């Protein structure tokens, strides 16, 4: 396969390692230089206290994509409380927040604006 010749691993090998996400960095031999680049974190909002971790990441200047589907199904009230808590931080740091497709909460620091045009 082409991927095996280029990266030394097949895409199937990588998919078997982690069912949830495919991390293409695992099949690239040389690590990327990340200095000076914006970081995007993928988190799960499973309970109210996870909001604190998301707040911390955004305060550090990272963009956070948070999966909310599980909490939405478990306790919609707790999800609303968590989002309200995150929103307070976003307002304080002049950031941006929006619920994206498939219940993905997109949270950004003040240096990023989310386009809402379709």
N, C-alpha and C positions, 0 to 999 in steps of 0.2 A: 504494500500500500504506500501511497505517496507520503502520508504523514510519518510512517515508520522510517522512510529514507531521510526525511527532513529532520525530524525531532527525535528519533530513536524509540518512540512509543507510539502505539496506535491510539486513536480516539477512543476505541472500546476499552483499552486498559485504563485510561483516565476516567471514563464514565463509571467503571466498576469501583474505583477508589472512593468516589463521593457521588451518591445518587442525586443529591439535592442541587448542586451547582457543578458546572464544568469549569475548572480553573485552568485556562490555557497556559498559565505560567508554569504549571507542572510539566508541560511537554516542551517548554522552551528551555534550553540548557543554560544560556547566558542570562543572569538576572538583569532586569531593567534598572536604570538609574532613576530613582523616585524623588531625588532632591529637587525642591522647588515646584513640585507638581501638586495639584489639588487631589485630595484623597476622597474616595467615595466608600462609605461603609455600608454593608448590608447587614441589617439587624432584624430581629423578630420582636414584636411587641406582644409578648405572651401574657403579661400581667402588668398591673399598674406600676410596680417598682422598676420595670424595664424603661419607663419614661426617663428616669434619672440618667441612665446610661446614654440614651439618645441625646438628652440635653447636654451632657458633658462632651460628647463627640462634636456636636454643632458649635459649642463654645470654643472648641479647639480648632474650628475652621473647616471641619469636614462636612461633606454632603452625606446625608443618611437616607437610605432607602429601607423603610421598615415594613415588614410583612405584618398585617394586622388581622388577617382572615381568621386565625384560630381564636384570638381574643374576641373578635366580633361574634363568632358562633357561641363562645362560652359565656360571655357577659358583656353585652353592648354598653351597659352603664359604666363599667370599669374602663372600657375602651374610650368612651367619651371623656371621662375624667382624666385619663392619661393624655389624650390629645389636648385637652384644655391646659394641662400642666406644661406640655411642650410648647403650646402656643404662647404662654406667658414669657417663656425664655426667648422665643423667636421675636416677639414684640420688643423685648428689652435689648436685643442685639441687632435689631433692624434686619432680621432675616426674612425668610419666606417659607411657607408651608402649604402643601396642597395634597389632597387625597388623589392619587393617580389611579390608573386602571388596575383591576384585580386586587383592590384593597391594599395597594402599596402607598404608604405615607411617605411623601418626599419632603425632607426637611433640609433647609439650606442656611448657611451663615449669611451675614450681611453683604459679603462680596459676590453673591450669586443671586440672580433673579430667575424665577421660573416663568417661562412663557406660557400664557394661557390661551393663546390663539390656536384655533383648529383649522 
